[in-house]
Amino acid sequence: MSATASPAVATTPTEAAALPAKSSSFYTAMRLLPPERRAAMYAVYAFCRAVDDVADDGGPAPVRAAELDRWRVDIDELYAGRPAARVQDLVVPIQRYGLLRADFQAVIDGMAMDAFEDIIAPDEATLDLYCDRVASAVGRLSVRIFGVSEAEGIALAHHEGRALQLTNILRDIDEDAARNRLYLPREKLAGIGLHAPTPQQAVDHPRIGEVCAKVAAEAEAHYRETWAIIARCPRKVTKAPRLMAAAYRLYLDAVLARGWNKPRVRVKPGKLALLGVALRHGIL
């Protein structure tokens, strides 16, 4: 989950929740929820956006570190019954849906991984930890709000979070390289002879498609597990995760169809395909 709202402008979850783009898959998926669950998801989303903004646009590293620490304290105080104003909208969702403090803290830790040094070719374990913190932790908060059972919900968050995050990584390799970031794992890069490359060197390599194809295969495996879990759950609690999985799969299919040879145009699924996803998973 990414964020664009500035905490200086949107200082509370309620204010920030008004800001998701209406064309986003997230916005469409959340509109499918009953009002109480939708409000809870917007509160969680607003928290994630605000923390993400600190990591991306929060000023010099010491300032970002201090602000992320304040968010950690705010979460601790929230669970101690002393909520600060900017987390007040999380009180009811936490009480109503049993959201866990550890998952909020994991989101902050994930943003911190991006905040203080550029991620360049992490090892597989670090990449998986990053995916867990920035995507699956959000998923663990979400599935409780959706009403998915505990065991199935944790598994769904694990697989769908990783499927979506790996899709993002593959979609954004050129944009990330321009920001001096490279999320493709070092073990797979070493397999094509790249050791400690710069991000631009990696994405310009003539065999980078081999690395991307292996990451795509891992994403596809997570999508398969996602749909297997969804099939075991009541449809009424899986509308939002179904729509998100189907919409993001369109992006993965698009980058695979485009291929990895340069110039790589940024992919975007067609409106009719996205409409089909919305109709199939948002109505049935």
Phi, psi and chi 1 to 4 in degrees:
 res  aa     phi    psi   chi1   chi2   chi3   chi4
   1 MET       -  128.2 -176.0  174.2  -67.7      -
   2 SER  -109.5  165.0   62.5      -      -      -
   3 ALA  -135.0  150.6      -      -      -      -
   4 THR  -131.1  -12.5   56.3      -      -      -
   5 ALA   -78.6  140.7      -      -      -      -
   6 SER   -84.9  131.7  168.1      -      -      -
   7 PRO   -59.0  -26.2  -21.7   31.9      -      -
   8 ALA   -68.1  -24.6      -      -      -      -
   9 VAL   -94.9  -48.6  176.3      -      -      -
  10 ALA  -104.6   94.9      -      -      -      -
  11 THR   -92.4  -11.2   56.1      -      -      -
  12 THR  -128.8  157.6   72.2      -      -      -
  13 PRO   -56.4  -37.5  -29.5   37.0      -      -
  14 THR   -60.9  -44.9  -63.1      -      -      -
  15 GLU   -66.6  -43.5  -69.1  168.1  -24.8      -
  16 ALA   -68.9  -31.1      -      -      -      -
  17 ALA   -65.3  -18.8      -      -      -      -
  18 ALA   -77.2   -3.7      -      -      -      -
  19 LEU  -101.6   -5.7  -63.7  171.9      -      -
  20 PRO   -63.4  142.8   21.7  -31.2      -      -
  21 ALA   -66.7  134.0      -      -      -      -
  22 LYS   -69.0  -15.7  -67.8 -170.6  176.7 -177.6
  23 SER   -88.6   -4.8   61.7      -      -      -
  24 SER   -76.7  153.6   70.3      -      -      -
  25 SER   -63.0  -35.9  -61.8      -      -      -
  26 PHE   -60.7  -48.8  173.0   86.2      -      -
  27 TYR   -59.9  -44.8 -178.4   89.5      -      -
  28 THR   -62.6  -44.0  -56.2      -      -      -
  29 ALA   -63.8  -41.5      -      -      -      -
  30 MET   -69.4  -28.1  -65.0  -48.2  103.3      -
  31 ARG   -65.3  -18.0  -69.0  -79.6  -61.4 -149.6
  32 LEU   -77.8  -14.2  -56.7  176.8      -      -
  33 LEU   -83.5  152.6  -61.8  172.6      -      -
  34 PRO   -59.0  155.4  -21.6   32.5      -      -
  35 PRO   -53.3  -43.1  -27.9   35.4      -      -
  36 GLU   -66.3  -42.1  -71.4 -178.6  -10.3      -
  37 ARG   -71.4  -36.5  -64.5 -178.8 -170.4  -87.4
  38 ARG   -62.5  -44.0 -177.1  167.3   65.6 -117.2
  39 ALA   -61.8  -39.0      -      -      -      -
  40 ALA   -64.5  -41.5      -      -      -      -
  41 MET   -66.1  -38.3  -84.9  -54.8  -54.9      -
  42 TYR   -64.5  -35.6  -80.1  154.0      -      -
  43 ALA   -65.1  -43.0      -      -      -      -
  44 VAL   -65.2  -43.5  169.0      -      -      -
  45 TYR   -60.1  -42.5  175.7   76.1      -      -
  46 ALA   -64.1  -40.1      -      -      -      -
  47 PHE   -59.0  -47.4  160.3   78.6      -      -
  48 CYS   -62.7  -40.3  -65.5      -      -      -
  49 ARG   -63.2  -45.0  -68.2 -174.9   67.6  171.6
  50 ALA   -63.7  -42.7      -      -      -      -
  51 VAL   -68.0  -39.3  175.0      -      -      -
  52 ASP   -62.4  -38.8 -168.1   16.4      -      -
  53 ASP   -61.5  -37.6  -79.9  -14.4      -      -
  54 VAL   -61.4  -45.3  175.7      -      -      -
  55 ALA   -64.5  -39.6      -      -      -      -
  56 ASP   -88.6  -39.4  -79.6  -11.3      -      -
  57 ASP  -134.0   26.0  -54.4  -52.7      -      -
  58 GLY   -91.0   13.7      -      -      -      -
  59 GLY    93.4 -161.4      -      -      -      -
  60 PRO   -59.6  156.5  -22.0   33.0      -      -
  61 ALA   -53.9  -44.0      -      -      -      -
  62 PRO   -62.3  -34.4  -23.7   35.2      -      -
  63 VAL   -68.7  -44.0  174.6      -      -      -
  64 ARG   -63.5  -42.4  -77.3  178.3  -78.0  162.9
  65 ALA   -60.7  -43.2      -      -      -      -
  66 ALA   -65.3  -39.7      -      -      -      -
  67 GLU   -70.2  -39.8 -178.7   59.4   14.5      -
  68 LEU   -63.5  -37.2  -71.0  175.6      -      -
  69 ASP   -63.3  -37.3  -76.4  -17.8      -      -
  70 ARG   -65.0  -38.1  -79.7 -168.4  -73.6  -88.4
  71 TRP   -64.2  -39.2  -84.6  106.8      -      -
  72 ARG   -61.6  -43.4  -69.0 -172.9  179.0   94.4
  73 VAL   -63.7  -42.2  169.9      -      -      -
  74 ASP   -60.6  -39.7  -77.6  -10.4      -      -
  75 ILE   -66.9  -43.5  -67.3  -61.2      -      -
  76 ASP   -60.6  -44.4  -73.0  -18.8      -      -
  77 GLU   -66.5  -35.5  -69.8  -69.5  -71.8      -
  78 LEU   -59.4  -45.5  167.8   62.1      -      -
  79 TYR   -75.0  -16.0  -82.4   84.1      -      -
  80 ALA   -88.4    1.3      -      -      -      -
  81 GLY    88.9   15.8      -      -      -      -
  82 ARG  -126.1   65.4  -61.1 -178.5  -65.9  -89.2
  83 PRO   -70.8  132.2   27.0  -35.2      -      -
  84 ALA   -71.5  162.4      -      -      -      -
  85 ALA   -57.8  -37.5      -      -      -      -
  86 ARG   -76.9   -8.9   65.3  179.7  178.0  176.7
  87 VAL  -115.5   10.7  -64.8      -      -      -
  88 GLN   -58.5  -36.9 -175.3   66.7   44.9      -
  89 ASP   -70.9   -8.7  -76.3    2.2      -      -
  90 LEU   -88.1  -11.3  -69.1  170.9      -      -
  91 VAL   -59.3  -53.8  171.4      -      -      -
  92 VAL   -65.0  -47.6  171.5      -      -      -
  93 PRO   -56.3  -40.0  -27.1   36.1      -      -
  94 ILE   -63.6  -44.2  -73.0  169.5      -      -
  95 GLN   -69.3  -40.3  -66.0  172.1  -15.1      -
  96 ARG   -77.4  -36.4 -178.0  172.2  -71.2  155.5
  97 TYR  -115.6    2.8  -57.4  113.1      -      -
  98 GLY    67.6   36.9      -      -      -      -
  99 LEU   -67.0  141.4  -51.5 -176.2      -      -
 100 LEU   -97.2  137.5  -60.7 -175.8      -      -
 101 ARG   -55.9  -40.5  169.6 -172.4  168.6  -82.3
 102 ALA   -60.2  -32.1      -      -      -      -
 103 ASP   -73.6  -38.8  -68.9  -33.3      -      -
 104 PHE   -62.9  -42.5  -74.1  106.6      -      -
 105 GLN   -66.3  -34.3  -64.6  -71.9   10.7      -
 106 ALA   -64.4  -38.5      -      -      -      -
 107 VAL   -60.2  -45.7  172.6      -      -      -
 108 ILE   -60.6  -44.0  -61.8  171.3      -      -
 109 ASP   -62.1  -36.2  -69.2  -18.9      -      -
 110 GLY   -65.6  -43.2      -      -      -      -
 111 MET   -63.6  -34.9  -57.7  -52.6  177.1      -
 112 ALA   -65.2  -30.3      -      -      -      -
 113 MET   -62.0  -30.7  -69.0  175.9   75.2      -
 114 ASP   -89.9  -15.7  -95.7  -29.2      -      -
 115 ALA   -81.6  -32.8      -      -      -      -
 116 PHE  -109.9  -17.3  -53.1  121.6      -      -
 117 GLU  -155.3  149.4   59.3 -179.3  -67.8      -
 118 ASP   -68.7  132.5  -66.2  -34.5      -      -
 119 ILE   -78.1  120.4  -65.4  179.0      -      -
 120 ILE  -131.9  111.8  -60.4  176.6      -      -
 121 ALA    50.2   63.0      -      -      -      -
 122 PRO   -67.0  157.3   29.5  -36.7      -      -
 123 ASP   -71.7  167.4   59.5   43.7      -      -
 124 GLU   -57.9  -41.5  -61.5  -89.3   10.8      -
 125 ALA   -65.2  -40.6      -      -      -      -
 126 THR   -68.3  -39.9  -59.8      -      -      -
 127 LEU   -61.7  -42.5  175.9   60.7      -      -
 128 ASP   -65.3  -39.2 -170.2   65.9      -      -
 129 LEU   -62.8  -42.3  177.4   62.4      -      -
 130 TYR   -60.2  -47.0  176.8   75.9      -      -
 131 CYS   -60.9  -39.4  -69.4      -      -      -
 132 ASP   -62.9  -43.2 -175.3   79.2      -      -
 133 ARG   -74.1  -43.9  -72.6  173.9  169.1  175.8
 134 VAL   -88.0  -15.5  -58.0      -      -      -
 135 ALA  -126.5  -56.5      -      -      -      -
 136 SER   -68.8  -31.5  -67.8      -      -      -
 137 ALA   -64.1  -40.5      -      -      -      -
 138 VAL   -62.7  -38.8 -178.8      -      -      -
 139 GLY   -62.2  -39.5      -      -      -      -
 140 ARG   -64.2  -38.0  -70.2 -169.3  -69.3  -87.1
 141 LEU   -65.1  -40.9  -64.8  167.7      -      -
 142 SER   -69.1  -44.7  -58.6      -      -      -
 143 VAL   -64.8  -29.0  -67.7      -      -      -
 144 ARG   -68.1  -37.9  -69.9 -173.0  169.4   92.6
 145 ILE   -68.7  -39.2  -64.9  171.8      -      -
 146 PHE   -64.7  -28.8  -61.1  155.0      -      -
 147 GLY    99.3   16.4      -      -      -      -
 148 VAL   -72.3  142.7 -177.4      -      -      -
 149 SER   -59.9  157.5   66.7      -      -      -
 150 GLU   -57.6  -55.2 -178.9   72.5    7.8      -
 151 ALA   -64.7  -46.7      -      -      -      -
 152 GLU   -67.0  -36.3  -62.5  -74.9   31.8      -
 153 GLY   -64.6  -42.7      -      -      -      -
 154 ILE   -63.6  -43.2  -64.1  -58.4      -      -
 155 ALA   -65.1  -41.0      -      -      -      -
 156 LEU   -62.5  -44.7  179.8   58.6      -      -
 157 ALA   -61.8  -39.4      -      -      -      -
 158 HIS   -59.8  -53.8  174.3   93.7      -      -
 159 HIS   -77.4  -44.1  -71.0  -68.2      -      -
 160 GLU   -68.4  -38.5 -174.1  162.8    4.8      -
 161 GLY   -58.9  -44.2      -      -      -      -
 162 ARG   -70.3  -38.5  -76.4  158.1  171.2   81.0
 163 ALA   -59.4  -46.9      -      -      -      -
 164 LEU   -67.6  -41.8  -90.0   54.2      -      -
 165 GLN   -69.6  -39.8 -167.9   61.7   32.2      -
 166 LEU   -65.2  -35.2  -67.7  175.9      -      -
 167 THR   -61.6  -45.0  -62.0      -      -      -
 168 ASN   -57.6  -44.2  -78.9  -21.5      -      -
 169 ILE   -60.9  -45.2  -72.5  169.2      -      -
 170 LEU   -67.6  -38.6  -68.1  169.2      -      -
 171 ARG   -65.2  -33.5 -178.6 -167.6   63.2 -169.5
 172 ASP  -108.4   19.4  -62.9  -20.9      -      -
 173 ILE   -59.8  -38.3   57.8  168.8      -      -
 174 ASP   -74.3  -41.5  -69.3  -59.7      -      -
 175 GLU   -63.9  -40.3  -69.2   82.9   -3.7      -
 176 ASP   -65.5  -41.0  -73.3  -24.9      -      -
 177 ALA   -60.6  -37.7      -      -      -      -
 178 ALA   -64.1  -22.7      -      -      -      -
 179 ARG   -98.2   13.0  -59.4  167.9   61.8 -156.6
 180 ASN    63.4   39.8 -160.9   40.8      -      -
 181 ARG  -126.6  145.0  -68.0  177.8  178.9  177.0
 182 LEU  -146.4  109.5  175.9   65.5      -      -
 183 TYR   -96.1   -2.0  -65.0   93.7      -      -
 184 LEU   -69.4  138.8  -59.8  174.9      -      -
 185 PRO   -74.6  145.4   23.6  -32.2      -      -
 186 ARG   -64.4  -34.1   69.3  178.9   60.3  165.0
 187 GLU   -61.9  -41.0  -66.6   90.2  -20.8      -
 188 LYS   -72.6  -34.5  -70.8 -178.3  174.0   60.3
 189 LEU   -65.9  -38.5  -67.9  166.2      -      -
 190 ALA   -62.7  -29.3      -      -      -      -
 191 GLY   -64.5  -19.8      -      -      -      -
 192 ILE  -109.0   16.7   61.5  169.1      -      -
 193 GLY    87.8   12.4      -      -      -      -
 194 LEU   -99.1  118.0  -78.4  175.3      -      -
 195 HIS  -123.5  120.5  -58.0  -83.3      -      -
 196 ALA    53.0   49.8      -      -      -      -
 197 PRO   -78.5  159.3   33.0  -36.8      -      -
 198 THR   -73.3  159.1   67.6      -      -      -
 199 PRO   -54.9  -41.8  -30.4   38.2      -      -
 200 GLN   -68.8  -38.9 -159.7   60.9   52.5      -
 201 GLN   -59.4  -39.9  -73.2  171.5  -20.9      -
 202 ALA   -66.4  -50.5      -      -      -      -
 203 VAL   -72.3  -18.5  -60.4      -      -      -
 204 ASP   -87.2   -8.2  -72.1  -16.6      -      -
 205 HIS   -67.0  136.5 -165.2  -82.4      -      -
 206 PRO   -64.6  -17.8   20.0  -32.0      -      -
 207 ARG  -106.2   15.5  -65.7  176.2   62.3 -168.3
 208 ILE   -62.0  -27.1 -165.8   62.1      -      -
 209 GLY   -59.5  -30.4      -      -      -      -
 210 GLU   -65.6  -40.1  -63.6  174.4   33.3      -
 211 VAL   -66.7  -46.7  173.7      -      -      -
 212 CYS   -62.6  -36.7  -67.6      -      -      -
 213 ALA   -64.0  -36.9      -      -      -      -
 214 LYS   -70.3  -39.8  -69.2  178.9  179.7  178.3
 215 VAL   -65.6  -39.4  174.1      -      -      -
 216 ALA   -62.5  -38.2      -      -      -      -
 217 ALA   -63.5  -37.5      -      -      -      -
 218 GLU   -66.8  -42.0  -67.2 -179.9    0.2      -
 219 ALA   -60.4  -43.1      -      -      -      -
 220 GLU   -61.7  -38.3  -71.3  177.3  -39.8      -
 221 ALA   -63.4  -39.8      -      -      -      -
 222 HIS   -68.2  -36.6  -74.3  -60.5      -      -
 223 TYR   -62.7  -42.2  -81.1  112.8      -      -
 224 ARG   -60.7  -44.2  -73.6 -166.3  -63.8  -87.1
 225 GLU   -65.1  -38.6  -69.7  -63.6  -33.3      -
 226 THR   -56.8  -49.0  -65.8      -      -      -
 227 TRP   -70.5  -30.9  -73.7  108.2      -      -
 228 ALA   -65.3  -40.7      -      -      -      -
 229 ILE   -67.8  -45.3  -64.5  164.4      -      -
 230 ILE   -57.2  -38.9  -74.2  172.7      -      -
 231 ALA   -63.7  -24.1      -      -      -      -
 232 ARG   -88.0   -7.4  -61.3 -165.9  -63.6  -95.3
 233 CYS  -105.5  154.8  -63.1      -      -      -
 234 PRO   -59.5  138.1  -21.5   32.7      -      -
 235 ARG   -61.6  -31.2  -73.6 -175.5   67.4   83.5
 236 LYS   -65.8  -22.1   67.1  179.0 -178.4  179.5
 237 VAL   -99.9   -0.9  -58.0      -      -      -
 238 THR  -117.6   11.9   60.7      -      -      -
 239 LYS   -58.0  -50.8  -83.8 -169.2  174.5 -175.7
 240 ALA   -64.5  -49.8      -      -      -      -
 241 PRO   -63.7  -32.3   12.5  -24.6      -      -
 242 ARG   -63.0  -46.3  -82.4 -170.8  -80.2  126.2
 243 LEU   -64.5  -43.1 -169.2  146.9      -      -
 244 MET   -63.6  -43.7  -67.4  -68.2  -73.2      -
 245 ALA   -64.4  -42.5      -      -      -      -
 246 ALA   -68.0  -40.7      -      -      -      -
 247 ALA   -66.9  -44.4      -      -      -      -
 248 TYR   -69.0  -30.7  -91.7   75.5      -      -
 249 ARG   -63.2  -31.3 -178.5   57.5 -159.0 -115.8
 250 LEU   -60.5  -38.6  -68.0  176.8      -      -
 251 TYR   -66.8  -42.7  -79.5   95.9      -      -
 252 LEU   -62.9  -44.4 -179.0   60.8      -      -
 253 ASP   -60.7  -36.8  -71.2  -16.8      -      -
 254 ALA   -67.5  -42.4      -      -      -      -
 255 VAL   -70.2  -33.5  -64.2      -      -      -
 256 LEU   -67.3  -39.6  -69.9  172.9      -      -
 257 ALA   -68.6  -36.0      -      -      -      -
 258 ARG   -68.5  -38.8  179.4 -155.5   62.1 -167.5
 259 GLY    88.0 -176.1      -      -      -      -
 260 TRP  -116.6    1.8  -54.1  104.8      -      -
 261 ASN   -73.5  142.8  -66.8  -29.4      -      -
 262 LYS   -82.4  150.6  -61.3 -169.4   76.5  172.0
 263 PRO   -77.7  137.7   29.0  -34.4      -      -
 264 ARG   -97.9  108.9  -69.4 -179.3  -72.4  -96.9
 265 VAL   -76.1  146.7  -63.0      -      -      -
 266 ARG   -69.2  132.3 -175.1  170.0  176.7   82.3
 267 VAL   -90.8  150.4  -59.5      -      -      -
 268 LYS  -152.0  121.3 -175.2  175.1 -177.8 -179.4
 269 PRO   -59.0  150.4  -22.9   33.1      -      -
 270 GLY   -66.8  155.4      -      -      -      -
 271 LYS   -62.2  -36.3  -69.6 -177.0  179.1  179.7
 272 LEU   -66.3  -38.3  -74.3  178.1      -      -
 273 ALA   -65.6  -42.9      -      -      -      -
 274 LEU   -66.6  -37.6  -70.5  169.7      -      -
 275 LEU   -63.3  -40.4  177.4   60.5      -      -
 276 GLY   -60.5  -41.0      -      -      -      -
 277 VAL   -62.2  -45.8  164.2      -      -      -
 278 ALA   -62.5  -41.7      -      -      -      -
 279 LEU   -68.9  -40.7  -69.3  173.6      -      -
 280 ARG   -69.6  -42.1  179.9  178.3 -179.3 -174.1
 281 HIS  -103.2  -16.4  -60.1  -72.7      -      -
 282 GLY   -91.6  -18.3      -      -      -      -
 283 ILE  -108.0  -42.0  -65.5  177.1      -      -
 284 LEU   -78.9      -  -59.5  179.0      -      -
